[in-house]
Amino acid sequence: MNQLAEVEKFLDTIREFFKRKGYTEVVTPHLLPHPNLDENVFPIPCEVEDISRRRRAFYLHTSPEYAMKKLLARYRRDIFQICHVFRNREGGRLHDFEFLMLEYYKIGVDYRFLMDEISLLLKELFGERITYRGKEIKNEPLKVSLKEAYKTYLGLDLELLLRDGEAFKRQLEERGIHFEPDEDAETLFFRTYVELEKYLGWERPTFVYGFPERFGALARCQNGWCERFELYMFGIELANGYTEINDPSEVERRLQKVAEELNLPLDREFVEIHKKLSPLYAGVSLGLDRLMVIKFGLDSIGELYFHQLK
């Protein structure tokens, strides 16, 4: 089977999986008047001219999240989408300005349900074992809290970072992890998280869950920790999901902070639709290019596209 046919079968399997489970496939615009707001994801701005030559500013979506949640508020049914998304300041073996994403939302469940559902999807896509570049793992996903993962793989107390930054830095010195003396808690978290990623998903697909509230995006949080997870295989991040918040004031508080930091406009309509969203629902995004890299044993996501084939 050639690569085009393999990709087609791969995507058909995903679509059939979600339709069998009662999800409705949707399509939303890629070009939006307001950007997605995330401190660590940067939108690509565009300028277009309408028929009267009037110039208007738009943004290529970094995720279909905003448009899909507006549909969710209107129709109140489980939905999924496979689409290309666009992100600035990217590049590398597993990063690109444009890549293929699966995003879906389910009403009446929390993030734990999504971890179980993704585990079922992985079984359909890979079978009982997953092989990548000479490494083979059991396709029996592991769930581990982020605090536990820090302790197991790095020997670090993550809670200490939130309570006492200087004490956390002493831990880093003891473990031989480099840092700059003036780094704040946020920088230290991302520095150590990059170290942690190297160890994840080498024996089984691994979900790490329970992120500090500071790094919860739009996830529901309790007692300083958020109902958010990420999925890894062979040290590669594949998915990010969480139990969604539906309080407009909390959504506005979190997004307004990001809008001010990045000097970007806030989508007020997106804030308001949270009044109509279900009290309990969860969503996840999964990078399909990276998943296909593993499925087809490729070195980089660029090998999936004709313009970079040798």
matplotlib code that plots the C-alpha trace (Angstrom):
import matplotlib.pyplot as plt

x = [0.0, 1.4, 1.6, -1.4, -3.6, -2.2, -3.0, -6.5, -7.1, -5.8, -8.1, -11.1, -10.5, -10.7, -13.8, -15.5, -14.6, -16.2, -19.3, -19.9, -19.8, -22.4, -20.2, -21.1, -18.3, -18.2, -16.4, -15.5, -13.6, -9.8, -9.7, -11.1, -11.5, -10.1, -7.2, -7.0, -5.4, -2.7, 0.6, 2.6, 0.9, 1.2, -1.3, -0.4, -2.0, -3.4, -4.7, -7.4, -9.2, -13.0, -14.7, -14.5, -10.7, -11.3, -8.6, -9.5, -7.3, -7.8, -5.9, -5.4, -6.8, -4.3, -7.1, -10.8, -11.6, -13.4, -15.6, -16.4, -17.5, -19.8, -21.4, -21.5, -23.4, -25.9, -26.5, -25.6, -24.3, -21.0, -18.8, -15.4, -13.3, -10.2, -8.6, -5.3, -4.2, -1.6, 0.9, 3.7, 7.2, 7.3, 9.9, 11.7, 11.3, 7.9, 6.7, 5.6, 3.6, 0.8, -0.3, -3.3, -5.3, -8.2, -10.3, -13.5, -15.9, -18.2, -21.0, -21.6, -18.2, -14.9, -11.3, -11.0, -13.6, -11.5, -8.4, -10.3, -11.8, -8.4, -7.1, -9.8, -8.9, -5.3, -6.3, -8.1, -5.2, -2.3, -3.6, -2.1, 1.5, 3.0, 6.4, 8.4, 12.0, 13.0, 11.2, 8.1, 5.7, 2.5, -0.7, -2.0, -2.0, -0.6, -2.1, 0.2, -0.3, 2.1, 3.3, 4.1, 5.8, 8.1, 9.0, 9.5, 11.5, 13.2, 13.3, 11.6, 8.8, 6.6, 4.5, 7.6, 7.9, 4.6, 5.4, 9.0, 10.9, 14.3, 13.9, 12.9, 16.1, 18.2, 16.5, 17.6, 21.1, 21.2, 19.8, 22.3, 19.5, 20.7, 18.8, 19.4, 19.4, 16.7, 14.2, 10.7, 8.4, 6.8, 10.2, 11.3, 8.2, 8.7, 12.4, 11.7, 8.7, 10.9, 13.2, 10.3, 8.9, 12.0, 11.0, 7.4, 5.7, 8.7, 7.0, 3.4, 1.4, 1.4, -1.2, 0.1, -2.7, -3.2, -1.5, -0.9, -3.7, -1.2, -0.8, -4.4, -5.5, -9.3, -9.4, -11.6, -9.4, -9.8, -7.5, -4.8, -4.7, -6.4, -8.3, -6.0, -3.9, -1.3, -0.6, 2.9, 4.4, 8.2, 8.8, 6.5, 3.5, 0.4, -2.7, -3.9, -7.3, -9.3, -12.6, -13.7, -14.8, -18.1, -18.1, -18.0, -16.3, -13.6, -13.0, -12.8, -10.4, -8.0, -8.2, -8.0, -4.6, -3.2, -4.7, -2.9, 0.4, 0.4, -1.4, -4.1, -7.9, -10.3, -13.3, -16.2, -18.7, -16.6, -16.7, -20.5, -21.4, -20.1, -23.5, -25.1, -22.6, -23.2, -22.3, -20.0, -18.2, -14.6, -12.5, -9.2, -6.9, -4.7, -1.8, -2.5, 0.8, 2.8, 0.6, 1.1, 4.9, 4.7, 2.2, 4.3, 7.8, 8.8, 11.5, 9.6, 6.2, 7.6, 7.9, 4.0, 3.9, 4.9, 6.9, 9.5, 9.7, 13.1]
y = [0.0, 3.4, 6.3, 8.1, 5.1, 4.6, 8.2, 7.8, 4.6, 6.2, 9.2, 7.0, 4.9, 8.1, 9.4, 6.0, 5.7, 9.0, 8.6, 5.2, 6.8, 9.4, 12.4, 14.8, 15.9, 19.7, 22.2, 25.7, 28.7, 28.8, 32.6, 34.4, 38.1, 37.2, 35.0, 32.1, 33.3, 31.2, 32.4, 29.7, 29.5, 32.4, 33.1, 34.1, 37.5, 38.1, 41.1, 40.7, 43.0, 42.8, 43.5, 47.3, 47.0, 47.7, 46.1, 43.9, 42.1, 38.4, 35.5, 31.9, 29.8, 28.0, 25.6, 25.3, 25.6, 28.9, 28.2, 24.6, 25.8, 28.3, 25.4, 23.4, 26.2, 26.4, 22.7, 21.0, 17.8, 15.9, 17.1, 16.5, 18.0, 17.1, 20.3, 22.1, 24.7, 27.4, 28.6, 31.2, 30.8, 27.1, 24.8, 21.6, 17.8, 17.7, 21.3, 23.3, 26.4, 24.3, 20.8, 18.5, 18.4, 16.3, 18.2, 17.0, 17.9, 15.6, 16.8, 15.4, 13.9, 15.1, 14.7, 11.2, 10.0, 11.4, 9.6, 6.3, 7.2, 8.1, 4.8, 3.0, 5.1, 4.1, 0.5, 0.9, 2.7, 0.6, -2.7, -4.3, -3.1, 0.1, 0.1, 3.2, 3.3, 0.0, 0.5, -1.4, -0.7, -2.2, -0.3, -0.3, 3.4, 4.5, 7.4, 9.3, 12.6, 15.3, 15.5, 11.8, 12.0, 14.8, 12.8, 9.5, 10.7, 13.9, 13.4, 16.8, 18.0, 20.0, 21.4, 23.0, 25.1, 26.6, 27.2, 28.1, 28.9, 29.2, 25.7, 24.3, 25.8, 24.0, 20.8, 21.6, 22.1, 18.8, 17.0, 18.8, 20.6, 23.9, 27.1, 30.9, 32.4, 35.0, 32.6, 32.9, 30.0, 29.9, 29.6, 27.0, 25.0, 24.9, 24.2, 21.2, 20.1, 19.9, 17.6, 15.4, 15.0, 13.0, 10.2, 9.8, 7.1, 4.7, 1.7, 2.5, 5.5, 7.8, 10.3, 12.9, 14.8, 17.4, 20.6, 23.6, 26.2, 28.7, 26.3, 25.2, 27.1, 26.9, 23.8, 23.4, 23.8, 22.9, 23.6, 25.0, 22.0, 21.6, 18.7, 18.7, 16.0, 15.5, 12.3, 11.0, 8.2, 7.8, 11.2, 12.9, 15.0, 14.0, 15.3, 18.0, 17.8, 19.0, 19.4, 22.7, 25.7, 27.3, 30.4, 33.5, 35.6, 33.1, 32.6, 36.4, 36.7, 34.1, 35.3, 39.0, 38.4, 36.7, 39.3, 42.1, 40.2, 39.5, 42.7, 40.8, 41.4, 39.4, 37.6, 38.8, 36.6, 33.6, 34.7, 35.2, 31.8, 30.1, 31.1, 28.5, 25.7, 22.6, 22.6, 19.6, 18.9, 18.1, 18.6, 17.4, 18.3, 15.6, 16.3, 13.9, 14.6, 13.5, 10.4, 9.5, 10.0, 7.2, 5.0, 5.1, 5.2, 8.5, 10.8, 14.1, 15.5, 17.0, 13.6, 13.5, 16.3, 16.3, 19.5, 18.0, 14.5, 13.5]
z = [0.0, -0.9, 1.5, 0.0, 0.5, 4.0, 5.0, 3.5, 5.5, 8.7, 8.4, 7.4, 10.6, 12.7, 11.1, 11.3, 15.0, 16.0, 13.8, 15.3, 18.7, 17.7, 17.0, 14.2, 11.9, 11.5, 9.3, 10.6, 9.0, 9.1, 8.7, 11.7, 12.8, 16.3, 17.2, 19.5, 22.7, 24.3, 25.8, 24.1, 20.7, 18.3, 15.5, 12.0, 11.1, 7.6, 5.7, 3.1, 0.7, 0.2, -3.2, -2.5, -1.8, 1.9, 3.9, 6.8, 9.4, 10.1, 11.7, 10.6, 13.4, 15.6, 16.6, 15.7, 19.4, 19.3, 16.3, 17.5, 20.9, 19.3, 17.4, 20.6, 22.3, 19.5, 18.7, 22.0, 20.5, 20.4, 17.5, 15.9, 13.2, 11.2, 9.8, 9.2, 11.8, 11.5, 14.1, 14.0, 15.4, 14.6, 12.9, 13.3, 12.9, 14.7, 14.3, 11.3, 10.5, 9.3, 10.5, 10.7, 13.9, 15.2, 17.7, 19.4, 22.2, 24.2, 26.5, 29.9, 30.6, 32.1, 31.0, 32.4, 29.9, 27.0, 28.2, 28.0, 24.6, 23.1, 24.4, 22.4, 19.3, 19.6, 19.7, 16.4, 14.8, 16.0, 17.4, 20.5, 20.0, 18.6, 16.8, 15.9, 14.6, 16.1, 19.4, 20.4, 23.2, 24.5, 23.4, 27.0, 28.0, 31.4, 33.4, 35.7, 37.6, 36.6, 40.3, 40.2, 36.9, 38.2, 41.2, 39.3, 36.2, 37.5, 41.2, 41.7, 43.9, 41.6, 44.4, 45.8, 42.7, 43.4, 47.1, 47.2, 44.0, 45.7, 47.3, 43.9, 42.4, 45.0, 43.8, 40.3, 41.4, 43.2, 40.0, 37.7, 35.7, 34.4, 35.0, 35.1, 38.6, 37.8, 36.2, 37.5, 38.3, 34.9, 33.1, 35.6, 34.9, 31.1, 31.5, 33.6, 31.6, 28.5, 30.5, 31.6, 28.1, 27.1, 29.5, 28.6, 26.5, 26.0, 27.6, 26.9, 25.6, 28.6, 29.8, 32.3, 34.0, 36.7, 35.7, 38.0, 37.5, 36.1, 33.1, 32.8, 29.7, 29.8, 31.9, 35.1, 38.2, 41.8, 44.7, 42.4, 40.0, 36.7, 35.0, 32.0, 30.4, 27.7, 25.8, 24.9, 22.9, 22.4, 24.0, 21.5, 22.6, 20.8, 22.5, 24.9, 26.6, 29.6, 31.3, 30.0, 32.1, 31.2, 33.4, 31.1, 33.8, 34.4, 30.7, 30.3, 33.2, 31.8, 28.2, 29.0, 30.7, 27.6, 25.2, 27.2, 27.3, 23.6, 22.5, 20.7, 20.5, 22.6, 21.0, 23.1, 21.4, 22.4, 26.0, 25.9, 24.4, 27.6, 29.1, 26.8, 27.1, 29.1, 32.8, 32.1, 28.9, 27.8, 24.7, 23.2, 20.3, 18.8, 16.3, 13.5, 11.6, 14.7, 15.1, 11.4, 11.9, 14.5, 12.5, 9.3, 10.9, 9.5, 10.7, 10.5, 9.7, 6.5, 5.0, 4.9, 2.3, -1.3, -1.2, 1.2, -0.2, -1.5]

ax = plt.figure().add_subplot(projection="3d")
ax.plot(x, y, z, "-o")
ax.set_aspect("equal")
plt.show()
